[in-house]
Amino acid sequence: MEPPYIFNLPAQQEEFQNLRKDVTLLPKKIATQNITIQFLSEKIQSLSEQVLILTESVQTLKQEQQGFIMVISDLESEIVQQKKSRYIFNIEMGIAVTQEVKSLIKVNIEQKTLLSTINNMIAETRDNSEVVVSKTSNSNKVTANSVLSPQPYHFDYAEIYQKVSNRINQEKNYVKRDGPALNTKPKMGK
């Protein structure tokens, strides 16, 4: 029966040599791992710096975005204000144009009234230039009509203008007192 343990010197020497090799290579492995750790540390540091730069860039972009939002809001407010101003301007222009049209219509009516009055005065002047003389005799019952030929008449335009102005003022006052319409008033006397 063999003993439980047999000392094999050659095999143990080879194992010992391998252990010595491993011990000899261990510092190199440690140095290599240290280099790897240093490289990884530098890489992590670089990545940390990049992360910091990206964080600052994101913050800057957020600030610029906020600035753009404020600019857009200001532009929208300006557009709304411009629309309100244009709307108010259009209303004011519409009122001004309406008033101007009313004024022109009033002037046109006054000019028509003035022209009608002048025509009436000219017609009355022409009618007054024709004199019809009627004579009736009780004895022989004879009626004689003599028409005088119209003489050239020189119009005094200043006088006519003054009379027309007075006539228009009278008509205005007459209408203000709730009188009849202008064309229902009796004609102006001589």
C-alpha positions in Angstrom: 0.0 0.0 0.0 1.4 3.4 -1.1 1.7 6.3 1.4 -0.9 9.1 1.2 1.6 11.6 -0.1 4.7 11.1 -2.2 7.0 14.0 -2.5 7.7 14.7 -6.2 10.6 17.1 -6.3 10.7 17.8 -10.1 7.1 18.6 -10.3 7.2 20.9 -7.3 10.2 22.7 -8.6 8.4 23.4 -11.9 5.4 24.7 -10.0 7.7 26.8 -7.9 9.4 28.2 -11.1 6.0 29.1 -12.5 5.0 30.9 -9.3 8.3 32.8 -9.4 7.5 33.8 -13.0 4.1 34.9 -11.9 5.5 36.9 -9.0 8.1 38.5 -11.4 5.3 39.4 -13.9 3.0 40.7 -11.2 4.6 44.3 -11.0 4.3 44.6 -14.8 0.7 43.6 -14.6 0.1 46.0 -11.8 1.9 48.7 -13.8 -0.2 47.9 -16.8 -3.4 48.0 -14.8 -2.3 51.4 -13.3 -1.8 52.7 -16.8 -5.2 51.5 -17.7 -6.7 53.0 -14.6 -4.9 56.3 -15.3 -6.2 56.3 -18.9 -9.7 55.5 -17.7 -9.4 58.3 -15.1 -8.3 60.8 -17.8 -11.1 59.6 -20.1 -13.7 60.0 -17.3 -12.3 63.5 -16.6 -12.6 64.4 -20.3 -16.1 63.1 -20.4 -16.9 65.0 -17.2 -15.6 68.2 -18.9 -17.7 67.5 -22.0 -20.7 66.8 -19.9 -20.1 70.2 -18.2 -19.8 71.9 -21.5 -22.9 70.3 -22.8 -24.8 71.3 -19.6 -23.7 74.9 -20.1 -24.7 74.7 -23.8 -28.1 73.4 -22.9 -28.5 76.2 -20.3 -27.5 78.8 -23.0 -29.9 77.3 -25.4 -32.7 77.5 -22.8 -31.9 81.1 -22.2 -31.8 81.8 -26.0 -35.1 79.9 -26.3 -36.6 82.1 -23.5 -35.3 85.2 -25.3 -36.9 84.0 -28.6 -40.2 83.4 -26.8 -40.1 86.9 -25.4 -39.3 88.4 -28.8 -42.1 86.4 -30.4 -44.5 87.6 -27.6 -43.4 91.2 -28.2 -43.9 90.8 -31.9 -47.4 89.3 -31.4 -48.2 92.2 -29.1 -47.0 94.7 -31.6 -49.0 93.0 -34.4 -52.1 93.2 -32.2 -51.4 96.8 -31.4 -50.9 97.6 -35.1 -54.2 95.9 -35.9 -56.0 97.9 -33.2 -54.3 101.2 -34.4 -55.2 100.4 -38.1 -58.8 99.6 -37.0 -59.1 102.8 -35.1 -57.5 104.7 -38.0 -60.0 103.2 -40.4 -62.9 104.2 -38.1 -61.6 107.7 -37.8 -61.1 107.9 -41.5 -64.6 106.6 -42.1 -66.0 109.2 -39.8 -64.0 112.0 -41.4 -65.0 110.9 -44.9 -68.6 110.6 -43.8 -68.5 114.1 -42.4 -66.8 115.4 -45.5 -69.5 113.8 -47.7 -72.2 115.3 -45.5 -70.5 118.7 -45.8 -70.3 118.3 -49.6 -73.9 117.3 -49.8 -74.9 120.3 -47.6 -72.8 122.6 -49.8 -74.4 121.0 -52.9 -77.9 121.6 -51.5 -77.0 125.2 -50.6 -75.6 125.7 -54.1 -78.8 124.2 -55.7 -80.9 126.4 -53.4 -78.9 129.5 -54.4 -79.1 128.6 -58.1 -82.8 128.0 -57.8 -83.3 131.4 -56.0 -81.2 133.2 -58.7 -83.2 131.6 -61.4 -86.4 132.6 -59.7 -85.1 136.2 -59.3 -84.1 136.3 -63.0 -87.5 135.0 -64.0 -89.2 137.6 -61.8 -87.0 140.3 -63.3 -87.9 139.2 -66.8 -91.6 139.1 -65.9 -91.4 142.6 -64.5 -89.8 143.9 -67.7 -93.0 143.1 -69.7 -95.8 145.5 -68.8 -99.3 144.7 -69.9 -101.6 147.7 -70.0 -105.3 147.0 -70.0 -107.9 149.7 -70.5 -111.6 149.2 -70.2 -114.1 151.7 -71.4 -117.6 151.8 -69.9 -119.1 153.3 -73.0 -117.8 151.1 -75.7 -116.6 148.1 -73.6 -113.2 147.9 -75.5 -110.2 146.3 -73.9 -106.8 147.3 -75.3 -103.7 145.3 -74.5 -100.3 146.9 -75.1 -97.1 144.9 -74.5 -94.0 147.0 -74.1 -90.9 145.5 -75.7 -88.4 144.4 -73.0 -85.5 146.8 -72.5 -82.0 145.5 -72.0 -81.5 144.9 -68.3 -78.2 145.1 -66.5 -78.0 142.8 -63.5 -76.5 144.1 -60.4 -74.8 140.9 -59.3 -73.7 142.3 -55.9 -77.3 143.3 -55.2 -78.6 139.9 -56.4 -76.1 138.1 -54.2 -77.1 140.1 -51.2 -80.8 139.4 -51.8 -80.1 135.7 -52.3 -78.1 135.6 -49.1 -80.9 137.3 -47.2 -83.4 134.9 -48.8 -81.4 131.8 -47.8 -81.1 133.1 -44.2 -84.8 133.7 -44.1 -85.5 130.2 -45.4 -83.1 128.7 -42.8 -84.8 130.6 -40.0 -88.2 129.7 -41.4 -87.4 125.9 -41.4 -85.9 126.1 -37.9 -89.3 127.4 -36.7 -90.9 124.1 -38.0 -92.4 126.0 -41.0 -93.3 124.3 -44.4 -90.8 123.1 -46.9 -88.7 125.5 -48.8 -90.6 125.0 -52.1 -93.9 125.8 -50.4 -93.0 129.3 -49.2 -94.5 132.2 -51.1 -92.2 133.8 -53.7 -90.1 136.8 -52.6 -91.7 140.1 -53.5 -90.3 142.7 -55.8 
